[in-house]
Amino acid sequence: MSEPWYASGLRFECQVDCGACCTNHGNYEYVYLEDQDVVALAKNFDLGIDEFKDRFTFVEDGWTALRMDAPDCPFLDGTRCTVYLARPTQCRTFPFWSDNLRTRARWKSLASFCPGIGRGDRRTLERIRGDLALRDDG
């Protein structure tokens, strides 16, 4: 098995007060929630799981998804994530998703809305694979 194109790692650093990944970008319009995400977010709001789901989620093809009634995440206040410590796995692992890593061109295209691409310390292949595994995406 050959190494992926990003075997030497990738530079990425989430930018303070950016919020760009928390807005609708066509292919990036859904936030799918794992069971542990629902638990953490419900706890963050001091809600029961069923109440949290009723207020903030819907089901899409069998997946629990965050209700996005506006172009921005409902937990975004200006450019700040109001649930940062409880943010969903999908959010914590962005942009290290298998689709984004499919090709070098795909990765570079993210820079059109994500100013953290190409910045900061180099993330190792091991860490990237860890993010992919968190999402069962790799």
C-alpha positions, 0 to 999 in steps of 0.5 A, a space after each residue: 500500500 502506497 503512502 498518501 500524498 500528505 504522508 509528510 504531514 500538512 500545515 493547518 492552524 485554526 484561526 482565532 475568531 474565524 468561524 468560516 467553517 461554521 457557515 454553509 459552503 455547499 458541500 459543507 452544509 450539514 453537521 452530523 452528530 455522533 451519539 457522544 456529540 449529542 450527549 456532550 451538547 445536551 450536557 452543555 445546554 443542561 438539557 436531556 438528550 431527547 429535548 436537545 434532539 427535539 430543539 436542535 436536530 433532525 434525521 437525514 438518511 438515518 444520521 442525526 444532523 444539526 438543524 441548520 435553519 440559517 447559513 451559519 451554525 446555530 451555535 455560532 455567535 458572530 465568528 465565535 463557537 459558543 459550544 467550542 469545548 463540546 463541539 461535535 467530532 465533525 467540527 473537531 476534525 475539520 479539515 482532516 476528512 477523507 474527502 478533503 484529503 482525496 487529492 492535493 488539489 482538493 486540500 488546496 481548494 479549501 483555502 478559498 474559505 479556510 484561512 488555516 490551510 497552510 498555516 501553523 505547525 505541520 500535522 503528522 500523518 499519524 495525527 491526521 490518521 487519528 482524526 480520520 479514525 475519529 470520524 470512521 472516515 478513513 
